[in-house]
Amino acid sequence: MISKEIENLIVKYLSQAATAEDLDVLNNWIEDHENQQSYKDFIKTHFAITLAMNNSDINKIKEELRKEMRKGKRRFYSRRLLSVMKYAAIAIFFIGVGIIWQQGVFDKTENTVIVPRTDAITLQLENGDVKVIAEDGTSPVLDSKGNVVGVRNGNKLVYGEGKDQKLIYSTLSVPNGKQFNIVLSDGSNVHLNSGSSIKYPISFIKGQRRQVFLTGEAFFEVAHDQEHAFIVNARGLNIHVYGTKFNVSNYPEDRDTQVVLVEGLVGLRESNSVIGDRAEVYLKPGYMGIYNRSDYNISQEEVNTSIYTSWMNGNLVFRNISFENIIEKLQRHYNVVIINNNENLAHETFNATIETEHETIEQVFKYFNKVYQIEYKIIENKIIIN
């Protein structure tokens, strides 16, 4: 059952009266799997009552739905309204529109299906050998000498506690369109997002700090060990971990490296800085540390952490992100090529939530087309925006 508060929030959203705080509360509620069916049922019922109460003509109902979506377009492209409203109409609406599509309310468009590329997850060993990691079944993980150092179990690599006297590194690379987990030899769990890689010792050495190197995005659950500091190097930023859960994002297209702390404590410092050079910036849970890779400045702000960890639950959440940047992230998640020939559109900013487990890239672009009249065509695994 939907509470009266949530029901009011949904109605406020559908009537374009929701505030930024309303949308964050609604987004968090929808992320709970138990609430998703209630939300979908309410959306269908709301549209049915609102549009069919005085008119049973399905064609007119379709037109009313299109009008609702065109209202979203006007709100999106109006700079004055964007400056007043923190969230554009696109936020969360993907889920509701997706249900409407599945119910066949909109006319069917050309059934062009894009075929994503299929790339392999790879593990590069200390000697340079590259192994392909299968994503099903169970098999041993070997080092460059053929010794068993761990086990692959489905979409996870699990390392055992080794006895090496020197650091031997491997690099796990996850391609676009996939995610993968790794449990390090100290028990720390790392969830790697699409298009990411991590370089790590196959066994940590007693008496030495635990250090890994990340490119891309990952969520860390670090095993507590007061005697052995854990450090994540993220392209110029060192994240000193004091037993915690946090998300790190430092993709090449992003101007900043972002560290979002969910639990525990972390300290941020430039990789090439020395003690006393600049003060270490400490984060509390619920805060995001931002490292500007241009001026090397570290700042922090309070955030809704669920927005930045939603990718682990199959969602892409964008807040005030340029369309150009969104394209990069869509390409990485769906493993497709998107070519944008509309320079004006590239720098427009969007707020959006995409339920990627249930929405294909075709559905996402059909939405862009219907709401914002973004024209595109599909050629093999490429989407070309006119």
For each residue, the residues with C-beta under 8 A, 3 or more apart:
1: 38
2: 6 7 10 35 38 39 42
3: 6 7
4: 7 8
5: 8 9
6: 2 3 9 10 26 29 35
7: 2 3 4 10 11 42
8: 4 5 11 12
9: 5 6 12 13 18 22 25 26 29
10: 2 6 7 13 14 26 39 42 43 46
11: 7 8 14 15 46
12: 8 9 15 17 18 22
13: 9 10 16 17 18 22 23 26 92
14: 10 11 46 96
15: 11 12
16: 13 71 75 89
17: 12 13
18: 9 12 13 22 23 26 87
19: 22 23 86
20: 23 24 85 86 87
21: 24 25
22: 9 12 13 18 19 25 26
23: 13 18 19 20 26 27 87 91 92
24: 20 21 27 28 304 307
25: 9 21 22 28 29
26: 6 9 10 13 18 22 23 29 30 92
27: 23 24 30 31 91 92 306 307 317 353
28: 24 25 31 32 304 306
29: 6 9 25 26 32 35 39
30: 26 27 35 36 39 92 95
31: 27 28 306 310 313 315
32: 28 29 35 36
33: 36
34: 37
35: 2 6 29 30 32 38 39
36: 30 32 33 39 40 95
37: 34 40 41
38: 1 2 35 41 42
39: 2 10 29 30 35 36 42 43 95
40: 36 37 43 44 95 96 99
41: 37 38 44 45
42: 2 7 10 38 39 45 46
43: 10 39 40 46 47 95 96 99 100
44: 40 41 47 48 99 100 103
45: 41 42 48 49
46: 10 11 14 42 43 49 50
47: 43 44 50 51 65 100 105
48: 44 45 51 52
49: 45 46 52 53
50: 46 47 53
51: 47 48 55 61 64 65
52: 48 49 55 56 61
53: 49 50
54:
55: 51 52 60 61
56: 52
57: 60 61
58: 61 62
59: 62 63
60: 55 57 63 64
61: 51 52 55 57 58 64 65 105
62: 58 59 65 66 105 106 107
63: 59 60 66 67
64: 51 60 61 67 68
65: 47 51 61 62 68 69 100 105 106
66: 62 63 69 70 370
67: 63 64 70 71
68: 64 65 71 72
69: 65 66 72 73 97 370 371
70: 66 67 73 74 371
71: 16 67 68 74 75 89
72: 68 69 75 76 88 89 90 93 371
73: 69 70 76 77 89 371 372 373
74: 70 71 77 78 81
75: 16 71 72 78 81 82 85 88 89
76: 72 73 82 88 89 90 348 350 371 372
77: 73 74 348 372
78: 74 75 81 82
79: 82 83
80: 83 84
81: 74 75 78 84 85
82: 75 76 78 79 85 88 349
83: 79 80
84: 80 81
85: 20 75 81 82 88
86: 19 20 320 351
87: 18 20 23 91 319 351
88: 72 75 76 82 85 91 350 351 352
89: 16 71 72 73 75 76 93 371
90: 72 76 93 94 350 351 352 371
91: 23 27 87 88 351 352 353
92: 13 23 26 27 30 95 96 353
93: 72 89 90 96 97
94: 90 97 98 352 353 354 355 359 364 367
95: 30 36 39 40 43 92 98 99 353 355
96: 14 40 43 92 93 99 100
97: 69 93 94 100 101 367
98: 94 95 101 102 355 358 359 363
99: 40 43 44 95 96 102 103
100: 43 44 47 65 96 97 103 105 106
101: 97 98 104 105 106 363 366
102: 98 99
103: 44 99 100
104: 101 108
105: 47 61 62 65 100 101
106: 62 65 100 101 370
107: 62
108: 104 111
109: 366
110:
111: 108
112: 362 378
113: 362 378
114: 336 361 362 378 380 381 382 383
115: 380 381
116: 177 334 335 336 361 381
117: 176 177 335 336 381
118: 177 335
119: 175 176 177 178 335
120: 132 133 175
121: 132 133 135 172 173 174 175 178 180
122: 130 131 132 133 172 173
123: 130 131 133 141 157 170 171 172 173
124: 128 129 130 131 170 171 173
125: 128 129 130 131 143 144 170
126: 143 144 168 169 170
127: 144
128: 124 125
129: 124 125 144
130: 122 123 124 125
131: 122 123 124 125
132: 120 121 122
133: 120 121 122 123 152 157 172 180
134: 137 139 152
135: 121 154 155 178 180
136: 154
137: 134 152 154
138: 151 152 153 154
139: 134 151 152
140: 148 150 151 152
141: 123 148 149 150 151 152 157 159
142: 146 147 148 149
143: 125 126 146 147 149 168 170 202
144: 125 126 127 129 168
145:
146: 142 143
147: 142 143
148: 140 141 142 151
149: 141 142 143 159 160 162 202 203
150: 140 141 157 158 159 160 185 202
151: 138 139 140 141 148 157 158 160
152: 133 134 137 138 139 140 141 156 157 158
153: 138 156 158
154: 135 136 137 138
155: 135 179 180 181
156: 152 153 180 181 182 183
157: 123 133 141 150 151 152 172 180 181 182 183
158: 150 151 152 153 182 183
159: 141 149 150 162 182 183 184 185 202 203
160: 149 150 151 185
161: 185 186 203
162: 149 159 185 202 203
163: 203
164: 167 168 201 202 203 205
165: 205
166: 205
167: 164 201 205 208
168: 126 143 144 164 201 202 203
169: 126 199 200 201 202
170: 123 124 125 126 143 199 200 202
171: 123 124 197 198 199 200
172: 121 122 123 133 157 180 182 192 197 198 200
173: 121 122 123 124 196 197
174: 121 178 179 180 192 193 194 195 196 197 216
175: 119 120 121 178 194 195 335
176: 117 119 194 195 331 332 333 334 335
177: 116 117 118 119 194 332 333 334 335
178: 119 121 135 174 175 194 335
179: 155 174 191 192 193 194 311 312
180: 121 133 135 155 156 157 172 174 192
181: 155 156 157 189 190 191 192
182: 156 157 158 159 172 189 190 192 198 200
183: 156 157 158 159 187 188 189 190
184: 159 187 188 189 190 200 204 210 212 223
185: 150 159 160 161 162 201 202 203 204
186: 161 204 210 223 225 228 230
187: 183 184 223
188: 183 184 210 220 221 222 223 230
189: 181 182 183 184 220 221
190: 181 182 183 184 198 212 218 219 220 221
191: 179 181 218 219 220 312
192: 172 174 179 180 181 182 196 197 198 216 217 218
193: 174 179 196 216 217 218 219 249 311
194: 174 175 176 177 178 179 216 332 333 335
195: 174 175 176 216 251 332
196: 173 174 192 193 214 215 216 217 218
197: 171 172 173 174 192 214 215 216
198: 171 172 182 190 192 212 213 214 215 218
199: 169 170 171 212 213
200: 169 170 171 172 182 184 212 213
201: 164 167 168 169 185 204 205 210 211 212
202: 143 149 150 159 162 164 168 169 170 185
203: 149 159 161 162 163 164 168 185
204: 184 185 186 201 208 210 228
205: 164 165 166 167 201 208
206: 228
207: 228
208: 167 204 205 228
209: 228 229 230 231
210: 184 186 188 201 204 225 228 229 230 231
211: 201 230 231 232 233
212: 184 190 198 199 200 201 231 232 233
213: 198 199 200 232 233 234
214: 196 197 198 218 232 233 234 248 250
215: 196 197 198 234 235 250
216: 174 192 193 194 195 196 197 249 250 251
217: 192 193 196 247 248 249 250 251 311
218: 190 191 192 193 196 198 214 247 248
219: 190 191 193 245 246 247 248 309 312
220: 188 189 190 191 232 241 244 245 246 247 248
221: 188 189 190 245
222: 188 230 241 243 244 245 264
223: 184 186 187 188 230 243
224: 243
225: 186 210 228 230 243
226: 243
227:
228: 186 204 206 207 208 209 210 225
229: 209 210 240 241
230: 186 188 209 210 211 222 223 225 240 241
231: 209 210 211 212 238 239 240 241
232: 211 212 213 214 220 238 239 241 248
233: 211 212 213 214 237 238 239 271
234: 213 214 215 237 238 239 248 250 257 259 291
235: 215 250 257 293
236: 257 270 271 272 291 293 296
237: 233 234 250 257 259 268 269 270 271 291 298
238: 231 232 233 234 268 269 270 271
239: 231 232 233 234 246 248 259 266 267 268
240: 229 230 231 266 267 268 269 280
241: 220 222 229 230 231 232 244 246 264 266
242: 264 265 266 267
243: 222 223 224 225 226 264 265
244: 220 222 241 261 262 263 264 265 266
245: 219 220 221 222 261 262 263 264
246: 219 220 239 241 259 260 261 262 263 264 266 283
247: 217 218 219 220 258 259 260 262 305 308 309
248: 214 217 218 219 220 232 234 239 257 258 259
249: 193 216 217 254 257 258 308
250: 214 215 216 217 234 235 237 254 257 258
251: 195 216 217 254 328 329 332
252:
253: 325 328
254: 249 250 251 257 258 325
255: 292 293 294
256: 290 291 292 293
257: 234 235 236 237 248 249 250 254 290 291 293
258: 247 248 249 250 254 288 289 290 291 308
259: 234 237 239 246 247 248 266 268 283 288 289 290 291
260: 246 247 287 288 289 303 305 308 309
261: 244 245 246 264 265 266 283 284 285 286 287 288 289 305
262: 244 245 246 247 285 305 309
263: 244 245 246 285
264: 222 241 242 243 244 245 246 261 285
265: 242 243 244 261 282 283 284
266: 239 240 241 242 244 246 259 261 282 283 289
267: 239 240 242 280 281 282 283
268: 237 238 239 240 259 280 281 282 283 289 291 298
269: 237 238 240 273 278 280 281 298
270: 236 237 238 273 277 278 291 296 298
271: 233 236 237 238
272: 236
273: 269 270 277 278
274: 277
275:
276:
277: 270 273 274
278: 269 270 273 298
279:
280: 240 267 268 269
281: 267 268 269 289 298 299 300
282: 265 266 267 268
283: 246 259 261 265 266 267 268 287 288 289 300
284: 261 265 287
285: 261 262 263 264 305
286: 261 302 303 305
287: 260 261 283 284 300 301 302 303
288: 258 259 260 261 283 300 301 302 303 305 308
289: 258 259 260 261 266 268 281 283 298 299 300
290: 256 257 258 259 298 299 300 301
291: 234 236 237 256 257 258 259 268 270 296 297 298
292: 255 256 295 296 297 298 299
293: 235 236 255 256 257 296
294: 255
295: 292
296: 236 270 291 292 293
297: 291 292
298: 237 268 269 270 278 281 289 290 291 292
299: 281 289 290 292
300: 281 283 287 288 289 290
301: 287 288 290
302: 286 287 288
303: 260 286 287 288 307 308
304: 24 28 307
305: 247 260 261 262 285 286 288 308 309
306: 27 28 31 309 310
307: 24 27 303 304 310 317 319
308: 247 249 258 260 288 303 305 317
309: 219 247 260 262 305 306 312 313
310: 31 306 307 313 315 316 317 353
311: 179 193 217 314 315 316 317
312: 179 191 219 309
313: 31 309 310
314: 311 355 356 357 358
315: 31 310 311 353 354 355 356
316: 310 311 329 330 333 352 353 354 356
317: 27 307 308 310 311 352 353 354
318: 321 326 329 350 351 352 353
319: 87 307 351
320: 86 349 350 351
321: 318 325 326 349 350 351
322: 325 326 346 347 348 349 350
323: 326 327 340 345 346 347 348 349 350
324: 327 328 340 346 347
325: 253 254 321 322 328 329
326: 318 321 322 323 329 330 350 352
327: 323 324 330 331 338 340
328: 251 253 324 325 331 332
329: 251 316 318 325 326 332 333
330: 316 326 327 333 334 336 338 361 364
331: 176 327 328 334 335 336 337 338
332: 176 177 194 195 251 328 329 335
333: 176 177 194 316 329 330 356
334: 116 176 177 330 331 356 360 361
335: 116 117 118 119 175 176 177 178 194 331 332
336: 114 116 117 330 331 361 381 382 383
337: 331 381 382 383
338: 327 330 331 382 383 385
339: 382 383 384 385
340: 323 324 327 343 345 346 385
341: 384 385 386
342: 345 346 374 385 386
343: 340 346 347
344: 347 348
345: 323 340 342 348 374 385
346: 322 323 324 340 342 343
347: 322 323 324 343 344
348: 76 77 322 323 344 345
349: 82 320 321 322 323
350: 76 88 90 318 320 321 322 323 326
351: 86 87 88 90 91 318 319 320 321
352: 88 90 91 94 316 317 318 326
353: 27 91 92 94 95 310 315 316 317 318
354: 94 315 316 317 359 364
355: 94 95 98 314 315 358 359
356: 314 315 316 333 334 359
357: 314
358: 98 314 355
359: 94 98 354 355 356 363 364
360: 334 363 364
361: 114 116 330 334 336 364 365 383
362: 112 113 114 365 366 378
363: 98 101 359 360 366 367
364: 94 330 354 359 360 361 367 368
365: 361 362 368 369 374 376 383
366: 101 109 362 363 369 370
367: 94 97 363 364 370 371
368: 364 365 371 372 374 376
369: 365 366 372 373 374 375 376
370: 66 69 106 366 367 373
371: 69 70 72 73 76 89 90 367 368
372: 73 76 77 368 369
373: 73 369 370
374: 342 345 365 368 369 385
375: 369 385 386
376: 365 368 369 383 384 385 386
377: 383 384 386
378: 112 113 114 362 382 383 384
379: 382 384
380: 114 115
381: 114 115 116 117 336 337
382: 114 336 337 338 339 378 379
383: 114 336 337 338 339 361 365 376 377 378
384: 339 341 376 377 378 379
385: 338 339 340 341 342 345 374 375 376
386: 341 342 375 376 377
